[in-house]
Amino acid sequence: MERPGERLLFEGIRAYDDGQYPQAEAALRKALEAGLRSGRDQASAHKLLAFITCTSERLAECEAAFRAARAADPAFVLSRSEAGHPLWGPVYRKTLP
């Protein structure tokens, strides 16, 4: 948590969990810009950005975020319940290899 990127990621996750999606999106984008060392952390940020953009009907951004998550962490997958979500599930499935 000493790095700005990780601190912003934590803030973004917390805002997302609290339903503060505009604040979450801003913090997650800043976290990615600040540089997250871990591919897993990058994938987490992109995943939440995908969820936010899908629910606000920005489907191209949602798809790009899922692709970026997989690029950051080739082992990235959604949980079964996440993949079954009616809004982002179909977009996620389009990005599967």
C-alpha positions, 0 to 999 in steps of 0.5 A: 500500500506504499505505492500510489497505484496500489493505494488508488486501487484499494480506494477504487475497490472500496468505492465500488463496494460502497456503490460509488461507481463514478468515484470508483471508476476515477480511482481505478483509472488513476491506479492504472495510470499510476502503475500497478506492478502486479498483473493480477492487480491490473486485471482487478482494476480492469475487471471492475472498470468492465463492470462499471462500463457495462452497467452504464451501457458503454459496451465497447469500453466494457469489452476493452476492459475485459481484454485488458484484464486478460492481457495483464493477467493471462489467467484472468477469469470471472467467477461462475456467478460473475460470468453469468451476470446478465449485463456483463456476462455476454460481453465477457464471453465475447472476449474469451479465446 
